[in-house]
Amino acid sequence: MSSSVKSDMHFNTPVERAVATYRADWIRVQFDSPRFAVVNPETLGAQTDGDFQFRYLDISSVDAGSVSWNAVPIIRFADAPSRARRVVRNGDVLLCTVRPLLGSHAFASCDFRGPIVCSTGFAVIRAAAGMKPEFLKYLPFAEQVTRQMVAWQCGTNYPAVNERDIRQLTIPAPSPGEQAAIARILDSVDTAIERARDAIRLAAQFKNALVQEFFYAALGVTAYADRPSRKLPNGWVLSPMEALIVGEPKNGVSPKCSSQPPGSPTFSIAAIRGGRVDLANGENLKYAEVHPKVLDKFRISKGDILIVRGNANPDLVGKAGRVTDFPDDCIYPDIAKRVILRDSGDHRLLPEFAVFAWNHPIVHNQILRRAKTSNGTLKINNRDVKQIVVPVPPIERQEEIVSLTLAADRMLDALEAKRFALTALKKSLMHDLLTGTVRVTDCDFTSSP
């Protein structure tokens, strides 16, 4: 591979600055260029037969550039929304014109037969003779295209780019052979990322099945821990949370915060996910100047268990996370409750076991049964927390299942780290290859993929 040398030219507009990063000896064309690509080549007219059926793809059908095609509904034209107009063919690129920073673009590649129509929230880009579809599909995700779209977007609450400006987006057009080589490299990274995602899904399913079998073997198949369908094994008890914690659950504090220091670190409710309190992610952190007495009262400690006391999403309200690593003098927010487990007595919970038992459906379903709605937000109070019934196995059984789940968590962490590294690699390659900063001149451009 070889690197290009950029000239020290000055460009005045955001669009000029964006396209200036393309390699100087590459052809630059607009999206709507007959030799290279066509924008919105086919549209359903108002006179279309009302019984005409098609799969309808809207913006919500796209997630991180991928489409679950089997989940795309089949509808009649007579029943379709007025925005169902763009005809899609295999190999087309769907460029989302709404909120361009979200990158909800997609590539039409599916095995089923039958017509596909997408929303007018997409611009359909169809490759012509001078552009490889497998290369074209990566261009909407290129930083240079995103910067152009952001420069041209209109509106604040619902920013969008109009069709005229989409047609004028400037893209690179290296030789067809180099396009194919670039696409093969990026495709190989995409394949590795998808394999990592599949491995993560399988590892998560394994962990969930492990915990499910553990509880069902003891309680029988049941939706609620307080309603077991069989006699409990020796040593197991069902206990209200009140008997397992010290004192009352305590709400946190939410002083006025800023996104940057100085101040004591605190965090958003987004940090409490998957049984953990993720304070390594800087996006979850905020900072607040608080009195030393407030700091002493609400400072978190290793092993603390925090419960989300309110959320509009029923899947998240009442979920718990355990504090492991955290910045110094970190305080927890008002939307969370802290519970402290008893460390002695005939029946007690290990912190790790308490969290995944609390988050399991047989306990969480009890929370949903008690949660009350206030202005669209589901909330639980101290009484709710204390009256939730939790299965309490002997300590040695808790230790066994905790050991297994922690091993599964370590596997998940390793797979997530791999996926993150591959995603970072792809981002770097996208920049270098789609601008020509690094060229793939040592590849055989004529060979088939």
Secondary structure, DSSP 8 states (H G I E B T S, - for coil): -EE---------SHHHHHHTTS-TTSEEEESSBTTTEEES--B--TTS-TT-EEEEE-GGGEETTEE-GGGS-EEEGGGS-TTEEEEE-TT-EEEE-BSGGG---EE---S--S-EEEETTEEEEEE-TTS-HHHHTTGGGSHHHHHHHHHH-B-SSS-B--HHHHHT-EEEE--HHHHHHHHHHHHHHHHHHHHHHHHHHHHHHHHHHHHHHHHHHHH-S-S-TTS-SS---TT-EEEEGGGTBSS--EE------BSSSSSEEEE-GGGEETTEE--SSGGGEEEE---HHHHHHHB--TT-EEEE-EESSTTTTT-EEE--S--TT-B--TTEEEE-B-SSSSS---HHHHHHHHHSHHHHHHHHHH-EEETTEEE--HHHHHH-EEEE--HHHHHHHHHHHHHHHHHHHHHHHHHHHHHHHHHHHHHHHHHTSEE-TTS-TTS--
